[in-house]
Amino acid sequence: PFTTNCKLLEESSWLQGQFFADFNWRVTDNLTISPGFKYVDFTRGLNATHENVGGGAKNQAIVATNNYASPLYFVTANYKIRPYWSVYAQAATSFLIPSLSALYVTGVNLQNLKPSTTNNYQIGTVYTRGAFTADLDAYWIDATNLEVVCTVPDPTVVTGASAAFCNVGKARYKGVEGEAAYAFDFGLSIFANGSVNNAEQLATPADPANGIPTPTLNGRLLNAPAWTAAAGAIINHGPWQGSLTYKRVGDFVTPFQLPGYDTLHLSAGYDFGHAKIKLQIFNLLDARAVSSFTPGANTQTLFPAGGLGSDGQPDQGIYTFQAGRQVEVTLIGKF
């Protein structure tokens, strides 16, 4: 048996190096093309005296490293139609390094997850004239090595398998975004923005050795909202400062479909010179909608009648609600 005087004792670190360069090529007075290149090398080290984050019989030491490295590319073209109106197009590559917590799975070895990689494309237009500014864009992102929850063989536990994260197939994200703002002469700005989004996992063949026991069909990715919206006002007038902002997250899948949630925030402050006071009220209307949901083994519907699951026992699903109204008063002294 491996025992220590502590539940967890972990030292982890990372060393990252980046080389990058970008260029601005002014083809004409109205057209600018900007290519770029970056090379990223990221090494994570783990020196855990006592590790059992993965659960099961994993009370043991772990000393290991993971290295992730990749070249990344970027190019953007911007064309000025008028002095106050331009259009642009962009393409870029990227990769997402797995979090340390996603690697704790198989015994004393860190899981060898690959980074998710993406090819990103965007076109848009920007308009700004006087006190008014607006922009509109459309994006398309193709992702590979999508990281999702899965089950992998694990001889260190009784069931012979552990929950983990696996690289599976591909995903596609696409949508349209827009924003507009107007600034008044007396320090007040108003804004509104919104987006319509589609995030889906593409069809993936079965791969039992890598935690994918059955093939999957095209479907919406979990927790990705179908749309978002926001609006608000911000004022800075003399010693007074304040804001009122409304945000809405549209419907999403958990895998049950949730209608989304919204929140309203208020902030006000006064600057005395050497001192400042600020009042902030988060979730002003005290909205308490469900913000996430993880089904349990016996979950059959959201909010089951009597709180019971399919087997007549208490529903094992985990509901997360919005935090209630929060009020903060901040006093600031300047010296």
Salt bridges, closest charged atoms under 4 A:
ASP142 OD1 - ARG172 NE 2.74
ASP154 OD2 - LYS58 NZ 2.92
ASP251 OD2 - ARG220 NH1 3.11
ASP262 OD2 - ARG248 NH1 3.62
ASP271 OD2 - LYS334 NZ 2.70
